[in-house]
Amino acid sequence: MNINKTTQLLINYKFTLIIVGIIFFLSLSTSESINKVWFLDFPHSDKIAHMGMYGFLTLVYLMERTAFLRRYQATRKTRWYFVWWIVLIGAILEFIQPLMAGREKEFFDFIANTSGIVMAYIVFFLIKKYYSFNNTFSS
């Protein structure tokens, strides 16, 4: 992959990369260093945060990918298998958390991540059905 193509991919997926960085930071931070916000101060509220973060990441990625494909390639299909990379990132981060952040790995966190991804995928296709992405996210 040449430099121009790499630079173009970084530009086209800038919001996705920023969100991935935020998720990495939050996932690998100790639980004491993350302040809980008042409206998420109840048992298992972290599952809602997991669903929201991974759902938002997936939705932004799918929107950026759709805009990129419409501008630069003949096909307009969104490649769903790239969404599996987001699932894989969530799984890997759950296994790394005990090693790097001193936190526990929880299967239900992974389920919450995956639920957010699935919901975002469904929302994306509902949005795509009723909204045109021709001029959205243009650089």
VEXLUMRO-896258 format. One record per residue (C-alpha): x, y, z; residue in one letter. Coordinates in Angstrom, 2 decimals, m for minus. Layout:
BEGIN
MARSE X Y Z a
...
This chain:
BEGIN
MARSE 0.00 0.00 0.00 m
MARSE 1.54 3.28 m0.99 n
MARSE 1.66 6.43 1.13 i
MARSE m1.03 8.28 m0.82 n
MARSE m3.49 5.42 m0.46 k
MARSE m2.72 5.06 3.25 t
MARSE m3.14 8.79 3.80 t
MARSE m6.43 8.74 1.92 q
MARSE m7.72 5.85 4.05 l
MARSE m6.72 7.68 7.25 l
MARSE m8.57 10.77 6.05 i
MARSE m11.66 8.84 4.95 n
MARSE m11.92 6.95 8.25 y
MARSE m10.81 9.76 10.57 k
MARSE m13.84 9.65 12.87 f
MARSE m13.73 5.86 13.10 t
MARSE m10.05 5.99 14.08 l
MARSE m10.70 8.66 16.71 i
MARSE m13.48 6.58 18.27 i
MARSE m11.29 3.44 18.21 v
MARSE m8.60 5.43 20.04 g
MARSE m11.09 6.59 22.66 i
MARSE m12.37 3.03 23.17 i
MARSE m8.80 1.73 23.53 f
MARSE m8.02 4.45 26.07 f
MARSE m11.15 3.82 28.12 l
MARSE m10.83 0.04 27.92 s
MARSE m7.23 0.01 29.07 l
MARSE m7.67 2.61 31.84 s
MARSE m8.11 1.48 35.41 t
MARSE m11.68 1.60 36.65 s
MARSE m10.67 4.05 39.39 e
MARSE m9.40 6.57 36.84 s
MARSE m12.73 6.68 35.00 i
MARSE m15.27 8.93 36.67 n
MARSE m18.82 7.69 36.57 k
MARSE m21.35 10.20 35.34 v
MARSE m24.40 10.69 37.52 w
MARSE m26.92 9.23 35.05 f
MARSE m24.93 5.99 34.73 l
MARSE m24.45 5.45 38.45 d
MARSE m26.39 2.21 38.93 f
MARSE m25.49 m1.51 38.89 p
MARSE m24.34 m2.86 35.50 h
MARSE m24.48 0.58 33.91 s
MARSE m21.18 m0.22 32.23 d
MARSE m23.08 m2.56 29.90 k
MARSE m25.01 0.43 28.55 i
MARSE m21.73 2.27 28.05 a
MARSE m20.30 m0.74 26.19 h
MARSE m23.36 m0.96 23.93 m
MARSE m23.25 2.77 23.27 g
MARSE m19.53 2.97 22.50 m
MARSE m19.40 m0.03 20.18 y
MARSE m22.73 0.86 18.59 g
MARSE m21.57 4.41 17.90 f
MARSE m18.24 3.14 16.53 l
MARSE m20.04 0.75 14.18 t
MARSE m22.52 3.37 13.00 l
MARSE m19.80 5.93 12.26 v
MARSE m17.67 3.29 10.52 y
MARSE m20.56 2.17 8.31 l
MARSE m21.42 5.77 7.40 m
MARSE m17.81 6.60 6.56 e
MARSE m17.43 3.38 4.58 r
MARSE m20.59 4.07 2.60 t
MARSE m19.48 7.61 1.80 a
MARSE m16.01 6.34 0.82 f
MARSE m17.40 3.62 m1.46 l
MARSE m19.74 6.01 m3.21 r
MARSE m16.94 8.46 m3.93 r
MARSE m14.15 6.13 m4.95 y
MARSE m15.52 2.78 m6.09 q
MARSE m18.18 1.55 m8.45 a
MARSE m19.85 m0.65 m5.85 t
MARSE m22.15 0.85 m3.25 r
MARSE m22.36 m2.22 m1.06 k
MARSE m21.11 m1.96 2.47 t
MARSE m18.83 m4.85 3.36 r
MARSE m20.35 m6.32 6.50 w
MARSE m17.31 m8.47 7.20 y
MARSE m15.36 m5.39 8.27 f
MARSE m17.84 m5.08 11.12 v
MARSE m16.46 m8.41 12.38 w
MARSE m13.17 m6.59 12.98 w
MARSE m14.99 m4.38 15.46 i
MARSE m16.32 m7.50 17.23 v
MARSE m12.78 m8.89 17.28 l
MARSE m11.39 m5.65 18.74 i
MARSE m13.98 m5.86 21.53 g
MARSE m13.04 m9.47 22.29 a
MARSE m9.31 m8.76 22.30 i
MARSE m9.74 m5.75 24.57 l
MARSE m11.74 m7.84 27.04 e
MARSE m8.88 m10.34 27.24 f
MARSE m6.20 m7.62 27.52 i
MARSE m7.98 m5.64 30.27 q
MARSE m6.89 m7.90 33.16 p
MARSE m3.27 m7.72 32.00 l
MARSE m2.99 m4.00 31.29 m
MARSE m5.62 m2.22 33.37 a
MARSE m6.05 m4.55 36.33 g
MARSE m9.71 m4.97 35.48 r
MARSE m11.71 m8.15 35.13 e
MARSE m12.69 m9.59 31.78 k
MARSE m16.41 m10.08 31.61 e
MARSE m18.27 m12.15 29.08 f
MARSE m21.30 m9.87 29.48 f
MARSE m19.19 m6.87 28.47 d
MARSE m18.43 m8.69 25.23 f
MARSE m22.13 m9.48 24.79 i
MARSE m22.93 m5.78 25.38 a
MARSE m20.28 m4.78 22.81 n
MARSE m21.72 m7.18 20.25 t
MARSE m25.30 m6.11 21.00 s
MARSE m24.34 m2.48 20.35 g
MARSE m22.72 m3.51 17.05 i
MARSE m25.78 m5.46 15.93 v
MARSE m28.15 m2.65 16.88 m
MARSE m26.01 m0.10 15.04 a
MARSE m25.93 m2.33 11.98 y
MARSE m29.74 m2.52 11.98 i
MARSE m30.09 1.24 12.58 v
MARSE m27.62 1.93 9.77 f
MARSE m29.61 m0.04 7.23 f
MARSE m32.84 1.62 8.35 l
MARSE m31.18 5.03 7.94 i
MARSE m29.66 4.00 4.62 k
MARSE m33.06 2.93 3.37 k
MARSE m34.55 6.40 3.95 y
MARSE m31.55 8.74 3.63 y
MARSE m29.01 9.37 0.89 s
MARSE m25.32 9.48 1.86 f
MARSE m24.17 11.13 m1.35 n
MARSE m22.91 14.34 0.26 n
MARSE m22.52 13.18 3.85 t
MARSE m19.04 13.02 5.41 f
MARSE m17.38 14.49 2.35 s
MARSE m13.82 15.58 2.95 s
